[in-house]
Each structure stands twice: as structure tokens, then as C-alpha cells.
């Protein structure tokens, strides 16, 4: 009856293999989520930098306009 003993061993081996593949797939999903989060963070930071640059330019333009009015040029 050697084959009767191997059936549970084979079943256990298949189960371990399935669990191993499942954990690898889980890691890939986690990596994909992390990559998506990094992309979203980069997009948010780029948008923030753009808003700050526009705000800085507007402030500079307003100061320049005010200076010209004080000098009587505007």
C-alpha cells in the first residue's frame, strides 16, 4: 500500500504549492498598489508645485503692478 501513503503527502505538497503561488500573487498585487500610490503621490506633488508657481507668479505680477502705480507709470 505505498500509494495510499503517498496520496496525503501529494495532497499536502499540492496545497503548499497552491499557498506559495497565492502568496506570490499577493505580493505582486501589493507591489502594484504601491506603484499606483507612488504615481498618485507624484501627480499630487506636481499639481501642488504648479499651483505654488502660479501663486508666486501672481504675487510677483501684483507687486510689479503696484510698484509701477506708485511710480506713476501705470
C-alpha distances in whole Angstrom, upper triangle without the diagonal:
4,5,5,7,9,11,13,14,15,17,18,19,21,23,24,25,27,29,30,31,33,34,36,37,39,41,42,43,45,46,48,49,51,52,54,55,57,58,60,61,63,64,66,67,69,70,72,73,75,76,78,79,81,82,83,85,87,88,89,91,93,94,95,97,98,100,102,103,104,106,108,106,104
4,5,5,7,9,11,11,12,15,16,17,18,20,22,22,24,26,27,29,30,32,33,35,36,38,39,41,42,44,45,47,48,50,51,53,54,56,57,59,60,62,63,65,66,68,69,70,72,74,75,76,78,80,81,82,84,85,87,88,90,91,93,94,96,97,99,100,102,103,105,103,101
4,5,5,6,9,10,10,12,14,15,16,18,20,20,22,24,25,26,28,30,31,32,34,36,37,38,40,42,43,45,46,47,49,51,52,53,55,56,58,59,61,62,64,65,67,68,70,71,73,74,76,77,79,80,82,83,85,86,88,89,91,92,94,95,97,98,100,101,103,101,99
4,6,6,8,9,10,11,13,15,16,18,19,21,22,24,25,27,28,30,31,32,34,36,37,38,40,42,43,44,46,48,49,50,52,54,55,56,58,59,61,62,64,65,67,68,70,71,73,74,76,77,79,80,82,83,85,86,88,89,91,92,93,95,97,98,99,101,103,101,99
4,6,6,7,9,11,12,13,15,16,17,19,21,22,23,25,27,28,30,31,32,34,36,37,38,40,42,43,44,46,48,49,50,52,53,55,56,58,59,61,62,64,65,67,68,70,71,73,74,76,77,79,80,81,83,85,86,87,89,91,92,93,95,97,98,100,101,99,97
4,6,5,6,8,10,10,12,14,15,16,18,20,21,22,24,25,27,28,30,31,33,34,36,37,39,40,42,43,45,46,48,49,51,52,54,55,57,58,60,61,63,64,66,67,68,70,72,73,74,76,78,79,80,82,83,85,86,88,89,91,92,94,95,97,99,97,95
4,5,5,6,9,10,10,12,14,15,16,18,20,21,22,24,26,27,28,30,32,33,35,36,37,39,41,42,43,45,47,48,49,51,53,54,55,57,58,60,61,63,64,66,67,69,70,72,73,75,76,78,79,81,82,84,85,87,88,90,91,93,94,96,97,95,93
4,5,5,6,9,10,10,12,14,15,16,18,20,21,22,24,26,27,29,30,31,33,35,36,37,39,41,42,43,45,47,48,49,51,52,54,55,57,58,59,61,63,64,65,67,69,70,71,73,75,76,77,79,80,82,83,85,86,88,89,91,92,94,95,94,92
4,5,5,6,9,10,11,12,14,15,16,18,20,21,23,24,26,27,29,30,32,33,35,36,37,39,41,42,43,45,47,48,50,51,52,54,56,57,58,60,62,63,64,66,68,69,70,72,73,75,76,78,79,80,82,84,85,86,88,90,91,93,94,92,91
4,5,5,6,9,10,10,12,14,15,16,18,20,21,23,24,26,27,29,30,32,33,35,36,38,39,41,42,44,45,47,48,50,51,52,54,56,57,58,60,62,63,64,66,67,69,70,72,73,75,76,78,79,81,82,84,85,87,88,90,91,93,91,89
4,5,5,6,9,10,10,12,14,15,16,18,20,21,22,24,26,27,29,30,32,33,35,36,37,39,41,42,43,45,47,48,49,51,53,54,55,57,59,60,61,63,65,66,67,69,70,72,73,75,76,78,79,81,82,84,85,87,88,90,91,89,87
4,5,5,6,9,10,11,12,14,15,16,18,20,21,23,25,26,27,29,30,31,33,35,36,37,39,41,42,43,45,47,48,49,51,52,54,55,57,58,60,61,63,64,65,67,69,70,71,73,74,76,78,79,80,82,84,85,86,88,90,88,86
4,5,5,6,9,10,10,12,14,15,17,18,20,21,23,24,26,27,29,30,32,33,35,36,38,39,41,42,44,45,47,48,50,51,52,54,56,57,58,60,62,63,64,66,68,69,70,72,73,75,76,78,79,81,82,84,85,87,88,87,85
4,5,5,6,9,10,11,12,14,15,16,18,20,21,23,24,26,27,29,30,32,33,35,36,38,39,41,42,44,45,47,48,50,51,53,54,56,57,58,60,61,63,64,66,67,69,70,72,73,75,76,78,79,81,82,84,85,87,85,83
4,5,5,6,9,10,10,12,14,15,16,19,20,21,22,24,26,27,29,30,32,33,35,36,37,39,41,42,43,45,47,48,49,51,53,54,55,57,59,60,61,63,64,66,67,69,70,72,73,75,76,77,79,81,82,84,85,83,81
4,5,5,6,9,10,11,12,14,15,17,19,20,21,23,24,26,27,29,30,31,33,35,36,37,39,41,42,43,45,47,48,49,51,52,54,55,57,58,59,61,63,64,66,67,69,70,72,73,74,76,78,79,80,82,84,82,80
4,5,5,6,9,10,11,12,14,16,17,19,20,21,23,25,26,27,29,30,32,33,35,36,38,39,41,42,44,45,47,48,50,51,53,54,56,57,58,60,62,63,64,66,68,69,70,72,73,75,76,78,79,81,82,81,79
4,5,5,6,9,10,11,12,14,16,17,18,20,21,23,24,26,27,29,30,32,33,35,36,38,39,41,42,44,45,47,48,50,51,53,54,55,57,59,60,61,63,64,66,67,69,70,72,73,75,76,78,79,81,79,77
4,5,5,6,9,10,10,12,14,15,16,18,20,21,22,24,26,27,29,30,31,33,35,36,37,39,41,42,43,45,47,48,49,51,53,54,55,57,58,59,61,63,64,65,67,69,70,71,73,75,76,78,79,77,76
4,5,5,6,9,10,11,13,14,15,17,19,20,21,23,25,26,27,29,30,32,33,35,36,38,39,41,42,43,45,47,48,49,51,53,54,56,57,58,60,61,63,64,66,67,69,70,72,73,75,76,78,76,74
4,5,5,6,9,10,11,12,14,15,17,19,20,21,23,24,26,27,29,30,32,33,35,36,38,39,41,42,44,45,47,48,50,51,52,54,56,57,58,60,62,63,64,66,67,69,70,72,73,75,76,75,73
4,5,5,6,9,10,11,12,14,15,17,18,20,21,23,24,26,27,29,30,32,33,35,36,38,39,41,42,44,45,47,48,49,51,53,54,55,57,58,60,61,63,64,66,67,69,70,72,73,75,73,71
4,5,5,6,9,10,10,12,14,15,16,18,20,21,23,24,26,27,29,30,31,33,35,36,37,39,41,42,43,45,47,48,49,51,52,53,55,57,58,59,61,63,64,65,67,69,70,72,73,71,70
4,5,5,6,9,10,11,12,14,15,17,18,20,21,23,24,26,27,29,30,32,33,35,36,37,39,41,42,43,45,47,48,49,51,52,54,55,57,58,60,61,63,64,66,67,69,70,72,70,68
4,5,5,6,9,10,11,12,14,15,17,18,20,21,23,24,26,27,29,30,32,33,35,36,38,39,41,42,44,45,46,48,50,51,52,54,55,57,58,60,61,63,64,66,67,69,70,69,67
4,5,5,6,9,10,11,12,14,15,16,18,20,21,22,24,26,27,29,30,32,33,35,36,37,39,41,42,43,45,47,48,49,51,52,54,55,57,58,60,61,63,64,66,67,69,67,65
4,5,5,6,9,10,10,12,14,15,16,18,20,21,22,24,26,27,28,30,31,33,35,36,37,39,41,42,43,45,46,48,49,51,52,53,55,57,58,59,61,63,64,66,67,65,64
4,5,5,6,9,10,10,12,14,15,16,18,20,21,23,24,26,27,29,30,31,33,35,36,37,39,41,42,43,45,46,48,49,51,52,54,55,57,58,60,61,63,64,66,64,62
4,5,5,6,9,10,10,12,14,15,16,18,20,21,22,24,26,27,28,30,32,33,35,36,38,39,40,42,43,45,46,48,49,51,52,54,55,57,58,60,61,63,64,63,61
4,5,5,6,9,10,10,12,14,15,16,18,20,21,22,24,26,27,28,30,31,33,34,36,37,39,40,42,43,45,46,48,49,51,52,53,55,57,58,59,61,63,61,59
4,5,5,6,9,10,10,12,14,15,16,18,20,21,22,24,26,27,29,30,31,33,35,36,37,39,41,42,43,45,46,48,49,51,52,54,55,57,58,60,61,59,58
4,5,5,6,9,10,11,12,14,15,17,18,20,21,23,24,26,27,29,30,32,33,35,36,38,39,41,42,43,45,47,48,49,51,52,54,55,57,59,60,58,56
4,5,5,6,9,10,10,12,14,15,16,18,20,21,22,24,26,27,28,30,32,33,34,36,37,39,40,42,43,45,46,48,49,51,52,54,55,57,58,57,55
4,5,5,6,9,10,10,12,14,15,16,18,20,21,22,24,26,27,28,30,31,33,34,36,37,39,40,42,43,45,46,48,49,51,52,54,55,57,55,53
4,5,5,6,9,10,11,12,14,15,16,18,20,21,23,24,26,27,29,30,31,33,35,36,37,39,41,42,43,45,46,48,49,51,52,54,55,53,52
4,5,5,6,9,10,11,12,14,15,17,18,20,21,23,24,26,27,29,30,32,33,35,36,37,39,41,42,43,45,47,48,49,51,53,54,52,50
4,5,5,6,9,10,10,12,14,15,16,18,20,21,22,24,26,27,28,30,31,33,34,36,37,39,40,42,43,45,46,48,49,51,52,51,49
4,5,5,6,9,10,10,12,14,15,16,18,20,21,22,24,26,27,28,30,31,33,34,36,37,39,40,42,43,45,46,48,49,51,49,47
4,5,5,6,9,10,11,12,14,15,17,18,20,21,23,24,26,27,29,30,31,33,35,36,37,39,41,42,43,45,47,48,49,47,46
4,5,5,6,9,10,11,12,14,15,17,18,20,21,23,24,26,27,29,30,32,33,35,36,37,39,41,42,43,45,47,48,46,44
4,5,5,6,9,10,10,12,14,15,16,18,20,21,22,24,26,27,28,30,31,33,34,36,37,39,40,42,43,45,46,45,43
4,5,5,6,9,10,10,12,14,15,16,18,20,21,22,24,26,27,28,30,31,33,34,36,37,39,40,42,43,45,43,41
4,6,5,6,9,10,11,12,14,15,17,18,20,21,23,24,26,27,29,30,32,33,35,36,37,39,41,42,43,41,40
4,5,5,6,9,10,11,12,14,15,16,18,20,21,22,24,26,27,29,30,31,33,35,36,37,39,41,42,40,38
4,5,5,6,9,10,10,12,14,15,16,18,20,21,22,24,25,27,28,30,31,33,34,36,37,39,40,39,37
4,5,5,6,9,10,11,12,14,15,16,18,20,21,22,24,26,27,28,30,31,33,35,36,37,39,37,35
4,5,5,6,9,10,11,12,14,15,16,18,20,21,22,24,26,27,28,30,32,33,35,36,37,36,34
4,5,5,6,9,10,10,12,14,15,16,18,20,21,22,24,26,27,28,30,31,33,35,36,35,33
4,5,5,6,9,10,10,12,14,15,16,18,20,21,22,24,26,27,28,30,31,33,35,33,31
4,5,5,6,9,10,11,12,14,15,16,18,20,21,22,24,26,27,29,30,32,33,31,29
4,5,5,6,9,10,10,12,14,15,16,18,20,21,22,24,26,27,28,30,31,30,28
4,5,5,6,9,10,10,12,14,15,16,18,20,21,22,24,26,27,29,30,29,27
4,5,5,6,9,10,10,12,14,15,16,18,20,21,22,24,26,27,29,27,25
4,5,5,6,9,10,10,12,14,15,16,18,20,21,22,24,26,27,25,23
4,5,5,6,9,10,10,12,14,15,16,18,20,21,22,24,26,24,22
4,5,5,6,9,10,11,12,14,15,16,18,20,21,23,24,23,22
4,5,5,6,9,10,10,12,14,15,16,18,20,21,22,21,19
4,5,5,6,9,10,10,12,14,15,16,18,20,21,19,17
4,5,5,6,9,10,10,12,14,15,16,18,20,19,17
4,5,5,6,9,10,10,12,14,15,17,18,17,16
4,5,5,6,9,10,11,12,14,15,17,15,13
4,5,5,6,9,10,11,12,14,15,14,12
4,5,5,6,9,10,10,12,14,14,13
4,5,5,6,9,10,11,12,11,10
4,5,5,6,9,10,11,9,8
4,5,5,6,9,10,10,9
4,5,5,6,9,9,9
4,5,5,6,5,6
4,5,5,6,5
4,5,8,8
4,6,8
4,6
4
